[in-house]
Amino acid sequence: MKRTLMTVLGLLAASSLSFAQGIDVSKLEKIGPVISLVKTEKGITLNCGDNSQVQLIVLAPDLIRVRASFAKSISARDHSWAIAKDDWTTPRWTIRETAEAIIVATDEIEVVVHRSPLLIDFRDARTHETINADEQPMAYDGKGTLAGIQFDPAAGMFVAAAKTLGFDEHFYGLGEKAARLDKRRGFFVNWNSDTPGYTEGRDPIYQTIPFYLGLQHGAAYGIFSDNSYRSYFDFGRLSQEHVWFGAEGGEMNYYFFYGPSIKKILARYADLDGRMPLTPLWALGVQ
């Protein structure tokens, strides 16, 4: 009986994964163009033509938060189960506008927001070279169904962001995965699951962390998607044009880290997400 139950659960998981792998984010409804903006002490709020809103919040010279709400204003409620530090000293930053774009710049990052369509580019403030860029506008599925997956209506909608895939770009992270170190061409589900006896390729398994590193030509960046719903990461499995990440509900809410070293990114990620306390000596006795 137990073996039969495990087999059924495994088949259901495989079926759900195969449906998820077929998600085509290019067919989702896109966020509207920028029609106005409001500047605050910590960043800017963009008002879009479809009543959506996007916030860019400058937390540190190498850390930018992107928060978006589709077809409605961003909620005043702003709570996270994952963030350890939410009180940041805002660094020096500037804003410049042109007819086509809005540029928010710190000493290390330039964030270029194209007005129509709404696309976000992250660039090195010194060299002006692109680090990471939207391949298409942030998108959502307001109907509640996508690729055969039945989403929880209470969750709201499926949300996703698609980024341009570099020719020689490689990806690392997401926590515990039964996969190769380099995640390029892989598709992954983040949903902590008890999967005893797993083999390579089985996903998801025990621990999932929606944080990944992108590395190209020796320069690295990081993206942390702060969303507790079941989430998906496609690192070029279906398309050689883009990678994407999304979730079955909640907000589009992610943090962009710039290195260019991996060590620098991980240190900043630890600032944001918290550091593990030192294990007390008494806890080491059983070792």
Secondary structure, 3 states (H helix, E strand, C coil): CHHHHHHHHHHHHHHHHHHHHCCCHHHCEECCCEEEEEECCCEEEEEECCCCEEEEEEEECCEEEEEEECCCCCCCCCCCCCCCCCCCCCCCCEEEECCCEEEEECCCEEEEEECCCCEEEEEECCCCCEEEEEEEEEEEECCCEECCEECCHHHCCEEEEEEECCCCCEEEEEECCCCCCCCCCCEEEECCCCCCCCCCCCCCCCCEEEEEEEEECCEEEEEEECCCCCEEEECCCCCCCEEEEEECCCCEEEEEEECCCHHHHHHHHHHHHCCCCCCCHHHHCCC
